Amino acid sequence: MHDDVRYVPVELSSDEVEMFYEGFANAVLWPLYHDALRPPLYDHHWWHTYQEVNRRFAERVCATAAPGATVWVHDYQLHLVPGYVREQRPDLRIGFFLHIPFPPVELFEQLPCKRSLARGNPRRTSLVSRPRPTPTTSPAPSSGSSAGNRPSTDFALTEARVDRGGLPHLDRCRRGRTDGPTPEVAARADELRQIIGPRRTLLLGVDRLDYTKGIDRRLMALYELLDQQRLSADEVAMVQVAVPSREDAPGYSELRDEVERLAGAINGRFSTIGGTVLHYLYRSVDSVELAALYRAADVMLVTPLRDGMNLVAKEYVAGHTANDGVLVLSEFAGAAQELRGGPPRESVR
């Protein structure tokens, strides 16, 4: 028990974690659902383990849930759970929330197990929801699909029917806008400004180290702007927080190497003694440090290649009650549908 919430674990072996989580969930579904920015891999052993782990979660739910209870299943790792639960407990009301974008039908149909995956979810649930649709760089949908990457009837996803006032993260944002920063956060933000240089414009990126977040493209853009003297190293500094993510999954160590190579190239070329251009942090930061970074930053860069909602954008806005910050937000993040501060501008080529 914690805060009057009872937690019931589902134990997995290291082999199951490797095949279910790192394998099928994050080497097959994650890249596919993000418009195949990297080619998905496929191994039938991963799929069999994914089925078994989902079945085990469903069995634990069925053994724990009270008669007529509501069950809320989250995200792509547990696609099959609603179907398994429905087979055993028809009395339950089942909700499913997909936290990431859903791919165009043309991409989803590449999955060898697509029919089994589709049958396991939406038609077995009382409510299926997902983030708002975002623009896609994929080929135009065929006549069998509809706008916003909505799949065919076997996997139709609906908009979330949720009382926004009840979402905890929005409540937290409202409190931040009303109460302002705590003295600890304000003091740390002032300290960060002094370290960076009070007259320099501070750019900030906070992301998991994942190829969908576009960190490598962001650093390449910074290098190019400095190289073309469109930005001055004397006047601009950047902090990039890259939170470790799925370090054992295929392709992630290569991404880390590339991001660190770019960080070294930027600082080696443009930094001076006492004037570091890029402060790169490969680790998570605590809540006070994160709030202080939001507060200190003049410009927040949220530039994913493909993303779900992305709460970082909203947290940054909530931390600037005086409208004294600039949010650069990719159109490929779900938050872009809600955070509109003016007419859209053409991209700089």
C-alpha positions in Angstrom: 0.0 0.0 0.0 1.1 3.5 -0.8 -1.1 6.6 -0.3 -4.0 4.3 0.1 -3.3 2.6 -3.3 -2.7 -1.1 -3.3 0.0 -2.2 -5.8 -0.1 -5.8 -7.1 3.1 -6.6 -9.0 3.5 -8.9 -12.0 6.9 -10.5 -11.9 8.9 -11.0 -15.1 12.2 -12.8 -15.7 15.1 -11.0 -17.3 14.5 -13.0 -20.5 10.9 -11.9 -20.5 11.8 -8.2 -20.0 14.3 -8.5 -22.9 11.8 -10.1 -25.3 8.6 -8.5 -24.2 9.7 -4.9 -23.4 13.0 -4.3 -25.2 12.1 -6.6 -28.0 8.5 -6.5 -29.2 7.3 -3.4 -27.4 10.3 -1.1 -28.1 12.0 -2.6 -31.2 8.8 -3.4 -33.1 5.8 -1.3 -31.9 7.6 1.9 -30.8 9.4 2.6 -34.1 6.4 1.5 -36.2 4.0 3.7 -34.2 6.4 6.6 -34.7 6.1 6.5 -38.5 8.9 4.0 -38.8 11.5 6.7 -38.2 13.8 3.7 -37.7 13.0 0.4 -39.3 11.1 -1.9 -36.9 12.6 -5.3 -36.2 10.6 -8.5 -35.8 11.3 -11.8 -34.1 8.6 -14.4 -33.5 10.0 -15.2 -30.1 9.4 -11.6 -29.1 5.8 -11.9 -30.2 5.1 -15.1 -28.3 6.6 -13.6 -25.1 4.6 -10.4 -25.6 1.4 -12.5 -25.7 2.4 -14.5 -22.6 3.3 -11.4 -20.6 0.0 -9.7 -21.6 -1.9 -12.8 -20.6 -0.2 -12.8 -17.2 -1.1 -9.2 -16.6 -4.7 -10.0 -17.6 -4.9 -12.9 -15.2 -3.7 -10.8 -12.3 -6.3 -8.1 -13.2 -9.1 -10.8 -13.3 -8.0 -12.2 -10.0 -7.8 -8.8 -8.3 -10.7 -6.7 -9.7 -14.0 -6.6 -7.7 -17.2 -7.5 -9.5 -18.2 -4.8 -12.0 -15.0 -2.8 -11.4 -13.5 -0.5 -13.9 -10.1 -1.5 -15.3 -7.8 1.1 -17.0 -5.1 -0.4 -19.2 -2.2 1.8 -20.4 -0.2 1.9 -23.6 1.3 -0.1 -26.3 3.1 -2.6 -24.0 -0.3 -4.0 -23.0 -2.3 -4.0 -26.2 -3.6 -7.5 -25.7 -4.7 -7.2 -22.0 -8.3 -5.9 -22.7 -9.1 -8.8 -24.9 -7.8 -11.4 -22.4 -9.6 -9.7 -19.6 -12.9 -9.5 -21.5 -12.7 -13.2 -22.2 -12.5 -14.1 -18.5 -14.4 -11.2 -16.8 -17.3 -9.9 -19.0 -18.6 -8.0 -16.0 -15.7 -5.5 -16.0 -15.7 -2.1 -17.7 -12.4 -1.8 -19.5 -10.7 1.4 -20.7 -7.5 1.6 -22.8 -5.3 4.7 -23.3 -2.6 4.7 -26.0 0.0 7.3 -25.0 1.8 7.4 -28.3 0.7 8.2 -31.9 -1.0 5.4 -33.9 0.6 4.8 -37.3 -1.1 5.0 -40.7 -2.9 1.8 -41.7 -0.2 1.3 -44.4 2.5 0.9 -41.7 0.3 -1.0 -39.2 -0.4 -3.6 -41.9 3.3 -4.4 -42.1 3.1 -6.2 -38.8 2.9 -10.0 -39.3 0.7 -10.2 -36.1 -1.5 -7.3 -37.0 -4.8 -9.2 -36.8 -4.1 -10.7 -33.4 -2.9 -7.4 -32.1 -6.0 -5.6 -33.4 -8.4 -8.3 -32.1 -6.9 -8.0 -28.6 -7.9 -4.4 -28.0 -10.5 -1.8 -29.0 -13.6 -3.9 -29.6 -13.1 -5.5 -26.2 -13.1 -2.2 -24.4 -15.7 0.2 -23.1 -13.5 3.2 -23.9 -10.4 3.6 -26.1 -8.6 6.9 -26.2 -5.3 8.4 -27.4 -3.6 11.8 -27.7 -4.9 14.1 -30.4 -3.8 13.3 -33.9 -0.7 15.0 -35.1 0.6 15.6 -38.6 2.5 12.8 -40.2 5.3 12.6 -42.6 4.1 9.2 -43.8 2.5 8.6 -47.2 -1.0 9.8 -47.6 -3.6 7.5 -46.2 -5.3 5.2 -48.6 -9.1 5.3 -49.1 -9.5 2.7 -46.4 -8.2 5.0 -43.7 -9.3 8.3 -42.3 -7.6 11.5 -41.2 -5.2 11.8 -38.3 -3.9 8.2 -38.7 -7.1 6.6 -37.6 -6.9 2.9 -38.4 -9.4 0.7 -40.1 -12.5 -0.6 -38.3 -10.6 -3.4 -36.7 -8.5 -0.9 -34.8 -10.6 2.3 -34.7 -9.4 4.7 -31.9 -11.7 7.4 -30.5 -10.9 10.7 -28.9 -10.5 10.6 -25.1 -13.7 11.3 -23.1 -12.0 12.6 -20.0 -12.9 15.5 -17.7 -9.9 17.7 -18.2 -10.3 19.2 -14.7 -9.5 15.8 -13.2 -6.2 15.3 -14.9 -3.5 15.5 -12.2 -0.8 17.1 -14.4 -3.2 19.9 -15.4 -4.0 20.5 -11.8 -0.3 20.8 -11.1 0.1 23.3 -13.9 -2.7 25.4 -12.6 -1.2 25.5 -9.2 2.1 26.5 -10.7 0.6 29.4 -12.5 -1.3 30.6 -9.4 1.3 30.2 -6.8 4.5 30.9 -8.8 7.8 29.2 -8.1 8.9 28.2 -4.6 11.7 30.1 -3.0 14.0 27.1 -3.6 13.2 27.0 -7.3 13.5 30.8 -7.7 16.9 30.8 -6.0 18.2 27.9 -8.1 17.0 29.5 -11.3 18.8 32.7 -10.4 22.0 30.7 -9.7 21.7 28.9 -13.0 21.4 32.2 -14.8 24.6 33.4 -13.2 26.4 30.2 -14.1 25.3 30.4 -17.7 25.8 34.1 -18.0 23.0 36.6 -17.1 23.2 38.3 -20.5 23.2 35.2 -22.6 20.0 33.8 -24.1 19.4 30.3 -22.6 18.0 27.6 -24.8 16.7 24.4 -23.1 15.9 20.9 -24.2 14.6 18.2 -21.8 13.9 14.8 -23.4 14.3 11.1 -23.0 17.2 9.9 -25.1 15.1 8.5 -27.8 15.4 8.9 -31.6 11.8 10.1 -31.8 12.7 13.2 -29.8 15.0 14.6 -32.4 17.8 15.5 -30.1 20.5 14.8 -32.7 18.7 17.0 -35.3 18.4 19.8 -32.7 22.1 19.7 -32.0 22.9 19.6 -35.7 20.7 22.7 -36.1 22.5 24.5 -33.3 25.9 23.7 -34.9 24.7 25.0 -38.2 23.3 28.2 -36.8 26.6 28.9 -34.9 28.7 27.9 -37.9 26.7 30.4 -40.1 27.1 33.1 -37.4 23.3 33.4 -37.2 23.8 32.8 -33.5 26.8 34.0 -31.5 28.5 31.8 -28.9 29.0 34.9 -26.8 25.3 35.6 -26.7 23.7 32.1 -26.6 24.0 29.0 -24.4 22.0 25.7 -24.4 21.3 23.1 -21.8 20.3 19.7 -23.1 19.0 17.2 -20.6 19.0 13.7 -22.1 17.4 11.2 -19.7 18.7 7.6 -20.2 16.1 5.4 -21.9 16.1 1.8 -23.0 19.8 1.6 -22.9 19.9 -2.1 -23.9 17.4 -1.8 -26.8 18.7 -2.0 -30.4 20.0 1.3 -31.8 20.0 3.3 -28.5 23.7 3.1 -27.7 24.4 4.3 -31.3 22.1 7.3 -30.7 23.8 8.1 -27.5 27.2 8.0 -29.3 26.0 10.3 -32.0 24.4 12.8 -29.6 27.6 12.9 -27.5 29.7 13.3 -30.7 27.6 16.3 -31.7 27.8 17.8 -28.2 31.6 17.5 -28.3 31.8 19.0 -31.8 29.7 22.0 -30.7 31.8 22.7 -27.6 35.1 21.9 -29.3 34.4 24.4 -32.2 32.5 27.2 -30.5 33.1 27.2 -26.7 35.7 29.3 -24.9 37.3 29.0 -21.5 34.6 30.1 -19.2 32.1 30.3 -22.0 30.6 26.9 -22.6 28.0 26.9 -25.4 26.3 23.5 -24.7 25.8 22.0 -21.3 24.9 18.3 -22.0 23.5 16.2 -19.1 23.0 12.5 -19.7 21.0 11.8 -16.6 17.7 12.6 -15.0 17.3 15.7 -12.8 15.2 16.1 -9.7 12.0 18.1 -9.6 13.5 21.3 -8.1 16.3 21.3 -10.7 13.9 20.7 -13.5 11.5 23.5 -12.4 14.5 25.9 -12.0 15.7 25.0 -15.6 12.2 25.8 -16.9 12.2 29.1 -15.0 15.7 30.1 -16.1 15.3 29.2 -19.8 14.5 32.0 -22.3 13.6 29.5 -25.0 12.3 25.9 -24.6 12.9 23.6 -27.5 10.4 20.8 -27.9 11.1 19.5 -31.3 10.3 15.8 -31.6 10.1 14.1 -35.0 6.9 12.3 -33.8 5.4 12.4 -30.3 2.3 11.9 -28.2 1.2 14.7 -26.0 4.6 15.8 -24.6 4.0 17.4 -21.2 7.4 19.2 -21.2 5.9 21.9 -23.4 3.0 22.4 -21.0 5.2 22.3 -17.9 7.5 25.0 -19.4 4.5 27.3 -20.1 3.1 26.7 -16.6 6.4 27.9 -15.2 6.4 31.2 -17.0 3.5 33.1 -15.4 4.7 36.5 -16.8 4.8 35.2 -20.4 8.5 35.8 -20.4 9.5 32.7 -22.2 9.4 31.4 -25.7 8.3 27.8 -26.6 9.5 26.4 -29.9 7.1 23.5 -30.4 7.2 20.9 -33.2 3.9 20.4 -35.1 4.6 16.7 -34.7 3.8 16.8 -30.9 0.3 16.3 -29.7 0.6 19.4 -27.5 0.8 21.6 -30.7 -2.9 21.1 -31.2 -3.6 22.9 -27.9 -0.7 25.4 -27.4 -1.3 27.9 -30.1 0.2 31.4 -29.5 -0.4 33.0 -32.9 -0.5 32.3 -36.6 1.7 29.5 -37.9 4.9 30.5 -39.4 6.7 28.9 -42.3 9.7 26.7 -41.6 13.1 28.3 -42.0 14.9 26.4 -44.8 
